């Protein structure tokens, strides 16, 4: 069974030379925040608490984006993805959806 792919925000992996650059890979996730969660998130913000609903959505979206990034890299035959960057945006009417994009460079290690 193949080991999980290594993801790193650094441009290289210490002690592991890069043998080949296979190209830029991306993974995206767009998650809708439902109205019920939005209502309670707003109430928590008013009273100064943290918004657990949004934090959960952020975690889910980040996980999906990174998983998709890994799958694309594996299809290219990569051992790792270096220079991983995460970008967060709100999209849709009134910013009702959360988009997370993960990107990096798929590499074959020496």
N, C-alpha and C positions, 0 to 999 in steps of 0.2 A: 504494500500500500504506500502511496506517495505521501511524504511529509507535507504539512501545510506550508504554503508559500510564505516567505519572510517579507514583511512590509516594514519600511523604515522611512522616517522623514529626512534622514541624512543622505548625502550624495553617494555614499559607499558603505560597505560593510567591513568593519575592521577585521583584518586577517583573511579576508576572502576577496581576491582580485576579481574584477569584472572582466569576463572573457568576451562578451558581446552585448551590445545594446540592441534590444529587439523592438523598441519603439514606445511611444507614449500610449498609456492605457488609462481608461477612465471607468468610473462607476457612478451611477446616479440613483438617487432615491427621492421621490416626491411623496410626501405624506400629508394627508388631509387631517386637520385638527377638527374633531367634531364639535358641534355647537354646545353640547353639555359640558365638555371639558373646557371650552373657551369661557363659558360663564363662570365656572368655578376658578379658573386661572385668573380671571379679572378680579374676583372677590379676594383671592389671596394677595394679588398685587396691591389692592387698596389697603389691606390691613398689614402690609409689609412682609408677608411670608413668601416663601419660594413657591414657584409654580411646578409642582410635581408632574402635572399632566404634560406640560411642555418639555420638561426635562426627559420624561419617558419617551416622548415623540422624537426628541433630538437623538437619544441613544439608539432608538430603533432605526431611524433614518441613517445615522452614521454607520451602524452595523451592516445594513443592507448595501450601502454604497461601497464599503470596503470589501464585502463579500463579492459583489459584482466585479470590482476591480481585480480581485484575486482570480476569479474565474476567467476573465479575459486574459490575464497574464499567463495562467496555466495553459490556456489554449494556444498561446504563442510558444510554449515550451520554456517559460521563464522559471528561474529558481527564486527570484526575488523581485520586488518593486522598490526602487530607490527614489528619493526625493518626493515622497508622498505628501500631497497637500490637500487639505479639506476646506471646502468653501460652503458657507451657509447662506441661503437666501430665502425670502418669503416671496411667494408667487400667488397668482390667482386674484380673484376679486377681493379687495380689502386685505390682501396678504393672508388669505385663509389657508394657504398650503405652505408647507416647509419643504425646501429642496436642499439636499446635501449632495455635493459633487466631490468625488475623490479622484485625484489624478496623480500620475507618477510615471517613471520610466521602467519598463520591464527589462530585466537583465538576465543573462546566463552567467553563472559564476564559474570561475576557474578552479 
